[in-house]
Amino acid sequence: MDAVGLIGVLVLLAGLQLTWLARDAVFYWVEFAVTTWRTALRARLNDRAADDPAVSAVARGSGRAPVPAPHTLCLVGGLGLIFLGQLLIVWALLF
């Protein structure tokens, strides 16, 4: 493995660190996605539109604290660095 592979490993580790720092944002977004999906599924089963005010209020107001924007930014940046690090490692192994 050459310098590109080593840089890929370091970028991957930096991405893992950023993702670990933003782990509360991961839980927030998973919970938000599941709640939204469940609300849309219930609305479909009850023959209501998913953008009905009652359905939208349930999806928005689950009573959880909002995640600060820096945590979400760290999450997205960390996932991007993980992806980039894996690409660099593959590049180093293939060429």
N, CA and C atoms as an extended XYZ file, in Angstrom:
285
Properties=species:S:1:pos:R:3:atomname:S:1:resname:S:1:resid:I:1 pbc="F F F"
N         0.854       -1.177        0.000 N   MET     1
C         0.000        0.000        0.000 CA  MET     1
C         0.899        1.238        0.000 C   MET     1
N         0.599        2.153       -0.836 N   ASP     2
C         1.430        3.341       -0.974 CA  ASP     2
C         0.848        4.519       -0.188 C   ASP     2
N         1.291        5.711       -0.510 N   ALA     3
C         0.877        6.906        0.231 CA  ALA     3
C        -0.617        7.191        0.080 C   ALA     3
N        -1.180        6.881       -1.095 N   VAL     4
C        -2.614        7.128       -1.301 CA  VAL     4
C        -3.440        6.237       -0.374 C   VAL     4
N        -3.008        5.005       -0.213 N   GLY     5
C        -3.702        4.091        0.701 CA  GLY     5
C        -3.603        4.545        2.143 C   GLY     5
N        -2.437        5.033        2.534 N   LEU     6
C        -2.254        5.533        3.894 CA  LEU     6
C        -3.119        6.767        4.141 C   LEU     6
N        -3.179        7.648        3.160 N   ILE     7
C        -4.051        8.827        3.281 CA  ILE     7
C        -5.513        8.385        3.355 C   ILE     7
N        -5.874        7.365        2.579 N   GLY     8
C        -7.236        6.838        2.629 CA  GLY     8
C        -7.595        6.297        3.999 C   GLY     8
N        -6.662        5.590        4.627 N   VAL     9
C        -6.910        5.064        5.975 CA  VAL     9
C        -7.075        6.214        6.965 C   VAL     9
N        -6.239        7.230        6.861 N   LEU    10
C        -6.337        8.376        7.764 CA  LEU    10
C        -7.648        9.145        7.558 C   LEU    10
N        -8.059        9.309        6.307 N   VAL    11
C        -9.328        9.989        6.026 CA  VAL    11
C       -10.490        9.160        6.558 C   VAL    11
N       -10.424        7.849        6.394 N   LEU    12
C       -11.460        6.965        6.922 CA  LEU    12
C       -11.559        7.083        8.438 C   LEU    12
N       -10.428        7.101        9.120 N   LEU    13
C       -10.434        7.235       10.577 CA  LEU    13
C       -10.967        8.599       11.021 C   LEU    13
N       -10.637        9.639       10.268 N   ALA    14
C       -11.174       10.969       10.595 CA  ALA    14
C       -12.690       10.992       10.414 C   ALA    14
N       -13.178       10.329        9.364 N   GLY    15
C       -14.624       10.246        9.162 CA  GLY    15
C       -15.316        9.464       10.264 C   GLY    15
N       -14.690        8.380       10.705 N   LEU    16
C       -15.258        7.614       11.819 CA  LEU    16
C       -15.305        8.454       13.096 C   LEU    16
N       -14.270        9.236       13.327 N   GLN    17
C       -14.247       10.100       14.513 CA  GLN    17
C       -15.358       11.143       14.457 C   GLN    17
N       -15.537       11.779       13.311 N   LEU    18
C       -16.608       12.783       13.184 CA  LEU    18
C       -17.982       12.147       13.346 C   LEU    18
N       -18.161       10.962       12.787 N   THR    19
C       -19.442       10.275       12.924 CA  THR    19
C       -19.683        9.893       14.379 C   THR    19
N       -18.641        9.485       15.085 N   TRP    20
C       -18.791        9.135       16.498 CA  TRP    20
C       -19.156       10.370       17.327 C   TRP    20
N       -18.582       11.515       16.998 N   LEU    21
C       -18.918       12.736       17.730 CA  LEU    21
C       -20.357       13.156       17.496 C   LEU    21
N       -20.921       12.797       16.359 N   ALA    22
C       -22.292       13.188       16.015 CA  ALA    22
C       -23.258       12.023       16.169 C   ALA    22
N       -22.967       11.082       17.074 N   ARG    23
C       -23.808        9.891       17.190 CA  ARG    23
C       -25.215       10.216       17.667 C   ARG    23
N       -25.420       11.301       18.416 N   ASP    24
C       -26.771       11.668       18.821 CA  ASP    24
C       -27.595       12.148       17.626 C   ASP    24
N       -26.942       12.725       16.636 N   ALA    25
C       -27.650       13.132       15.424 CA  ALA    25
C       -28.073       11.915       14.615 C   ALA    25
N       -27.272       10.842       14.656 N   VAL    26
C       -27.659        9.610       13.956 CA  VAL    26
C       -28.964        9.080       14.538 C   VAL    26
N       -29.034        9.012       15.849 N   PHE    27
C       -30.251        8.519       16.494 CA  PHE    27
C       -31.431        9.432       16.197 C   PHE    27
N       -31.211       10.727       16.179 N   TYR    28
C       -32.285       11.677       15.881 CA  TYR    28
C       -32.839       11.449       14.478 C   TYR    28
N       -31.950       11.337       13.479 N   TRP    29
C       -32.413       11.200       12.099 CA  TRP    29
C       -33.041        9.840       11.834 C   TRP    29
N       -32.554        8.790       12.485 N   VAL    30
C       -33.200        7.475       12.342 CA  VAL    30
C       -34.592        7.512       12.952 C   VAL    30
N       -34.711        8.109       14.138 N   GLU    31
C       -36.026        8.219       14.768 CA  GLU    31
C       -36.966        9.076       13.927 C   GLU    31
N       -36.470       10.164       13.368 N   PHE    32
C       -37.294       11.030       12.535 CA  PHE    32
C       -37.778       10.297       11.285 C   PHE    32
N       -36.891        9.532       10.650 N   ALA    33
C       -37.272        8.803        9.440 CA  ALA    33
C       -38.305        7.724        9.741 C   ALA    33
N       -38.108        6.997       10.835 N   VAL    34
C       -39.064        5.944       11.193 CA  VAL    34
C       -40.412        6.542       11.569 C   VAL    34
N       -40.410        7.634       12.319 N   THR    35
C       -41.665        8.281       12.700 CA  THR    35
C       -42.407        8.817       11.482 C   THR    35
N       -41.689        9.436       10.573 N   THR    36
C       -42.320        9.966        9.369 CA  THR    36
C       -42.875        8.843        8.504 C   THR    36
N       -42.103        7.764        8.357 N   TRP    37
C       -42.556        6.634        7.564 CA  TRP    37
C       -43.784        5.978        8.188 C   TRP    37
N       -43.768        5.818        9.505 N   ARG    38
C       -44.900        5.205       10.192 CA  ARG    38
C       -46.146        6.071       10.079 C   ARG    38
N       -45.986        7.387       10.183 N   THR    39
C       -47.120        8.296       10.054 CA  THR    39
C       -47.702        8.256        8.648 C   THR    39
N       -46.843        8.220        7.640 N   ALA    40
C       -47.322        8.140        6.258 CA  ALA    40
C       -48.017        6.812        5.997 C   ALA    40
N       -47.502        5.734        6.578 N   LEU    41
C       -48.131        4.434        6.414 CA  LEU    41
C       -49.498        4.399        7.076 C   LEU    41
N       -49.597        4.953        8.275 N   ARG    42
C       -50.906        5.009        8.943 CA  ARG    42
C       -51.889        5.862        8.159 C   ARG    42
N       -51.418        6.965        7.598 N   ALA    43
C       -52.295        7.823        6.802 CA  ALA    43
C       -52.775        7.082        5.559 C   ALA    43
N       -51.903        6.311        4.945 N   ARG    44
C       -52.301        5.550        3.762 CA  ARG    44
C       -53.316        4.468        4.130 C   ARG    44
N       -53.124        3.837        5.272 N   LEU    45
C       -54.066        2.801        5.699 CA  LEU    45
C       -55.425        3.388        6.083 C   LEU    45
N       -55.436        4.623        6.565 N   ASN    46
C       -56.690        5.280        6.953 CA  ASN    46
C       -57.274        6.117        5.824 C   ASN    46
N       -56.704        6.007        4.624 N   ASP    47
C       -57.178        6.745        3.445 CA  ASP    47
C       -57.169        8.245        3.652 C   ASP    47
N       -56.093        8.755        4.228 N   ARG    48
C       -55.897       10.196        4.346 CA  ARG    48
C       -54.653       10.578        3.572 C   ARG    48
N       -54.609       11.824        3.184 N   ALA    49
C       -53.410       12.314        2.488 CA  ALA    49
C       -52.275       12.463        3.482 C   ALA    49
N       -51.053       12.208        3.040 N   ALA    50
C       -49.888       12.304        3.927 CA  ALA    50
C       -49.607       13.741        4.334 C   ALA    50
N       -50.098       14.729        3.561 N   ASP    51
C       -49.887       16.125        3.922 CA  ASP    51
C       -51.097       16.710        4.639 C   ASP    51
N       -51.996       15.848        5.127 N   ASP    52
C       -53.129       16.279        5.941 CA  ASP    52
C       -52.587       16.955        7.201 C   ASP    52
N       -53.191       18.065        7.668 N   PRO    53
C       -52.645       18.768        8.841 CA  PRO    53
C       -52.529       17.885       10.081 C   PRO    53
N       -53.465       16.982       10.283 N   ALA    54
C       -53.395       16.112       11.463 CA  ALA    54
C       -52.216       15.152       11.357 C   ALA    54
N       -51.978       14.619       10.167 N   VAL    55
C       -50.870       13.691        9.967 CA  VAL    55
C       -49.539       14.420       10.082 C   VAL    55
N       -49.443       15.607        9.517 N   SER    56
C       -48.198       16.369        9.577 CA  SER    56
C       -47.869       16.788       11.001 C   SER    56
N       -48.893       17.101       11.801 N   ALA    57
C       -48.654       17.490       13.190 CA  ALA    57
C       -48.081       16.328       13.986 C   ALA    57
N       -48.549       15.117       13.713 N   VAL    58
C       -48.011       13.947       14.409 CA  VAL    58
C       -46.564       13.725       14.012 C   VAL    58
N       -46.251       13.898       12.730 N   ALA    59
C       -44.883       13.674       12.257 CA  ALA    59
C       -43.919       14.718       12.813 C   ALA    59
N       -44.378       15.961       12.962 N   ARG    60
C       -43.490       17.022       13.444 CA  ARG    60
C       -43.351       17.029       14.956 C   ARG    60
N       -44.430       16.827       15.684 N   GLY    61
C       -44.386       17.019       17.130 CA  GLY    61
C       -44.271       15.742       17.915 C   GLY    61
N       -43.107       15.144       17.914 N   SER    62
C       -42.929       13.921       18.690 CA  SER    62
C       -42.383       14.211       20.083 C   SER    62
N       -42.114       15.470       20.394 N   GLY    63
C       -41.682       15.828       21.738 CA  GLY    63
C       -40.201       15.656       21.991 C   GLY    63
N       -39.394       15.499       20.980 N   ARG    64
C       -37.960       15.337       21.199 CA  ARG    64
C       -37.244       16.666       20.963 C   ARG    64
N       -36.094       16.774       21.562 N   ALA    65
C       -35.321       18.003       21.424 CA  ALA    65
C       -34.690       18.061       20.036 C   ALA    65
N       -34.622       19.243       19.444 N   PRO    66
C       -33.992       19.346       18.126 CA  PRO    66
C       -32.485       19.148       18.221 C   PRO    66
N       -31.936       18.581       17.179 N   VAL    67
C       -30.493       18.361       17.115 CA  VAL    67
C       -29.842       19.639       16.609 C   VAL    67
N       -28.804       20.123       17.270 N   PRO    68
C       -28.125       21.325       16.781 CA  PRO    68
C       -27.525       21.082       15.403 C   PRO    68
N       -27.446       22.132       14.625 N   ALA    69
C       -26.955       22.037       13.252 CA  ALA    69
C       -25.504       21.535       13.170 C   ALA    69
N       -24.600       21.889       14.096 N   PRO    70
C       -23.227       21.376       13.974 CA  PRO    70
C       -23.143       19.852       14.056 C   PRO    70
N       -24.034       19.234       14.821 N   HIS    71
C       -24.001       17.777       14.914 CA  HIS    71
C       -24.398       17.141       13.589 C   HIS    71
N       -25.393       17.701       12.947 N   THR    72
C       -25.799       17.173       11.648 CA  THR    72
C       -24.705       17.414       10.620 C   THR    72
N       -24.056       18.558       10.681 N   LEU    73
C       -22.959       18.847        9.765 CA  LEU    73
C       -21.795       17.893        9.990 C   LEU    73
N       -21.481       17.594       11.240 N   CYS    74
C       -20.425       16.620       11.544 CA  CYS    74
C       -20.801       15.234       11.025 C   CYS    74
N       -22.073       14.875       11.144 N   LEU    75
C       -22.529       13.580       10.659 CA  LEU    75
C       -22.363       13.467        9.146 C   LEU    75
N       -22.810       14.469        8.423 N   VAL    76
C       -22.710       14.444        6.958 CA  VAL    76
C       -21.240       14.495        6.526 C   VAL    76
N       -20.460       15.332        7.172 N   GLY    77
C       -19.030       15.408        6.844 CA  GLY    77
C       -18.304       14.107        7.152 C   GLY    77
N       -18.637       13.498        8.277 N   GLY    78
C       -18.016       12.226        8.640 CA  GLY    78
C       -18.358       11.116        7.669 C   GLY    78
N       -19.623       11.041        7.262 N   LEU    79
C       -20.009       10.020        6.286 CA  LEU    79
C       -19.331       10.255        4.943 C   LEU    79
N       -19.179       11.528        4.568 N   GLY    80
C       -18.469       11.845        3.330 CA  GLY    80
C       -17.006       11.448        3.397 C   GLY    80
N       -16.370       11.693        4.537 N   LEU    81
C       -14.964       11.310        4.688 CA  LEU    81
C       -14.789        9.795        4.708 C   LEU    81
N       -15.733        9.086        5.303 N   ILE    82
C       -15.674        7.622        5.291 CA  ILE    82
C       -15.728        7.115        3.848 C   ILE    82
N       -16.656        7.657        3.084 N   PHE    83
C       -16.782        7.251        1.685 CA  PHE    83
C       -15.519        7.584        0.896 C   PHE    83
N       -14.991        8.789        1.085 N   LEU    84
C       -13.778        9.197        0.377 CA  LEU    84
C       -12.587        8.333        0.784 C   LEU    84
N       -12.468        8.019        2.060 N   GLY    85
C       -11.372        7.169        2.524 CA  GLY    85
C       -11.430        5.783        1.912 C   GLY    85
N       -12.636        5.213        1.810 N   GLN    86
C       -12.768        3.901        1.186 CA  GLN    86
C       -12.401        3.948       -0.290 C   GLN    86
N       -12.792        5.021       -0.965 N   LEU    87
C       -12.410        5.170       -2.373 CA  LEU    87
C       -10.900        5.245       -2.543 C   LEU    87
N       -10.232        5.990       -1.661 N   LEU    88
C        -8.768        6.088       -1.742 CA  LEU    88
C        -8.089        4.760       -1.471 C   LEU    88
N        -8.625        3.998       -0.534 N   ILE    89
C        -8.039        2.697       -0.239 CA  ILE    89
C        -8.194        1.746       -1.427 C   ILE    89
N        -9.374        1.737       -2.013 N   VAL    90
C        -9.603        0.907       -3.189 CA  VAL    90
C        -8.699        1.350       -4.345 C   VAL    90
N        -8.557        2.655       -4.525 N   TRP    91
C        -7.692        3.198       -5.575 CA  TRP    91
C        -6.246        2.706       -5.372 C   TRP    91
N        -5.802        2.736       -4.110 N   ALA    92
C        -4.420        2.306       -3.826 CA  ALA    92
C        -4.254        0.809       -4.060 C   ALA    92
N        -5.281        0.025       -3.781 N   LEU    93
C        -5.156       -1.416       -3.973 CA  LEU    93
C        -5.243       -1.811       -5.452 C   LEU    93
N        -5.982       -1.056       -6.243 N   LEU    94
C        -6.148       -1.417       -7.644 CA  LEU    94
C        -5.022       -0.915       -8.534 C   LEU    94
N        -4.448        0.237       -8.226 N   PHE    95
C        -3.452        0.818       -9.137 CA  PHE    95
C        -2.097        0.897       -8.494 C   PHE    95
